[in-house]
Amino acid sequence: MYDKQDEKRLYEQAIYLLNADASDAATTVAQLRDCINYADWKYYVLSEPVLADVEYDALFRKLKELEHAHPQLLTPDSPTQRVAMGLSERFPAVSHLVPMLSLDNTYNAEDLLDWDRKCRELAGTDDITYCIEPKYDGASVSVIYEDDHLTRGATRGDGVMGEDVTVNVKQIRAIPLSAKLAAYGIKQMEIRGEIVIHKKVFEAYNERRIDQGLEPLANPRNAASGTLRILDPSEVRKRGLNAILYSISDYTLLPGAERPDELSTHYKSLQWLYSLGFPAPAREMKVCTHIQEVISYCTEFEARRDDLPFEVDGLVIKVNDFALQDKMGMTSHHPRWAVAYKFKARQAESVLRRVEFQVGRVGSVTPVAKIDPVPIGGVTVSSISLFNEDVIKAKDLHIGDTVIVERAGDVIPYIVRSMPEKRTGNEEPIIFPTHCPACSSLLEKQQDEAAWRCINATCPVQVVERIIHFASKDAMDIRSMGGANVQKFHDAGLLPDIPGMYSIEWDKVKGMEGFGEKSVSNLQQAIEQSKKQPLNRVIYGMGIRYVGETTAKTLAAAVSHISDFYNWDVEKLATLSDVGPKVATSVADFFARPENRNMIDKLAAAGVNLTNDHKAQQAAADGILAGKTFLFTGTLSRFKRSDAEALVESKGGVLLSGVSSKLNYLVVGADAGSKLEKAKKLGSVSILSEEEFMTLTGME
Ligand code: IVH
């Protein structure tokens, strides 16, 4: 991709551009792009950053400013175009050019020998070269390049159809937006790979989640696949995903072009992709000419699996020669020319020293084992959830026991078993408390449940957990009011309960360490804004047992005001879709309790929205613009833009922030610029003058 000289030139160019004033915009824009692409490649593909973050940001800002001042210089593959505008509404289903199959698994040398035997039979030769590369533990993706440009990125889905997540794939800076494929006679190419998240990035992300009072994600794989499907591309960008592209699944040649030699073997094809700037695992590949060599490499690699920056759950062994691959074919589930060698789950021995009992938001008491710290898969484990009393009994765990701890592909560790053979006689039974460790109330256990629960609604730990949940992102979304701040305010007596959020004595907060004018005013603003949250978020935030986000939406949609539930009994609640008897009982019980009604009264008095505006919803759903998308551009002369936008929404229309294939109408005022051009190019957008817009909306 870049030779030593290129690298030196681009680095010097970057430093020069950081200090120089732009003279010729077109040249500077091109140079800035080259430098940013180079810096992205060094950072994301090679993990060798060449610029400090501030330098990178400064270059990026310069490029953005120049493109803004000279829109004619903007191109779709400019690095600034990774910063997508607006929200994706949903991800359309798309079919893969070639189905995305799975892999067959092997676990030991014997399995590999078997597989090799079958390969030689199918290939009709003993002369097979194998190529080995890591099996990355992330989310599968398929990307398509057409005429040198990235045109589509899709999730695996069911293997035949996936979700079109192009906007998000473009946020991943390891994936080039363009590549010189036509120079090799390639018209279109589909490449497979894995979206991964650096172990360090994942840990930092989880720490942030914990700070915000959110549950940490279980493992980097979940984090990668979840992030890929987030509707807000700017959030995707912030999460710092990376990618590995490990297989060319399909390509078409330009008319008259011949297949390049680079596409004759798997090894050559990945080295070639790498040379073009793709994040192919070129440096992690091993070529073997005999299965014994494969076996040795697998054993040796397994021993150093934790040295890689990403989670790796095995190795993939592929027949190198593409012609042989074609001859061997595939089943409906997996190719016959490739196999995964799965690593053993990571285990370690440690000693169980004590058990702590933690109280959760709904009062369940969870036993947590404290063990001698032990490294497993690059992470030091010292604390392991035992879930409930039944697990302790089933595994026959005692204080002082030697235990086997495992971290499978997942980051969350668990105790596999105790080792009674190592007992000395000094072990002691684990005694489950009869009273709440936080408030000393008697614990209760319901017949069909495994967990002991503290049912004291004023239990201090539960109160804090409930407030944290109320403020959390998916509930009232009160920024900066995460676990740490809630605990601080609660301890200082400033936040006794959920409604207390709206009557915090800010003068007292200002005297607390770490709270300046700015942070206090941000917090106040966030709390004030939360009063306008829709009813479903309030209901979810109240933390009713078994009521998740979806049930909260169902409940909110069924009433005009939250207090309507005071007259709903279990039977009526159970008539709602997705509300079974267990949920209905929990909801009815919640609204029957005086302390909860009291909380609702206090929230109402504070001005928190507790109504469901059916009329507005219905009017929008019935509106003449229902489901249609709009965008305004240029200077409007007949009305203010904000009024026109409000009109669209009141009639059920949806506003978009940019021109895309999802846009139905572009309303054009005077001096319209690039948006109009783009809409015309797309051809699918109806372009309206102000007069036509007025006719459409019935204003004229
Ligand atoms: S090759 C038709 N190579 O593992 C070829 N897959 O368990 C199939 N994976 O769905 C894929 N690293 O998401 C291949 N180096 C690698 C891989 C890899 C991870 C994933 C892939 C696949 C899954 C199968």
Residues whose N, C-alpha, C, O or C-beta is under 5 A from the ligand:
A	BS01	IVH	L101 S102 L103 E133 P134 K135 Y136 S140 G193 E194 Y246 V316 P335
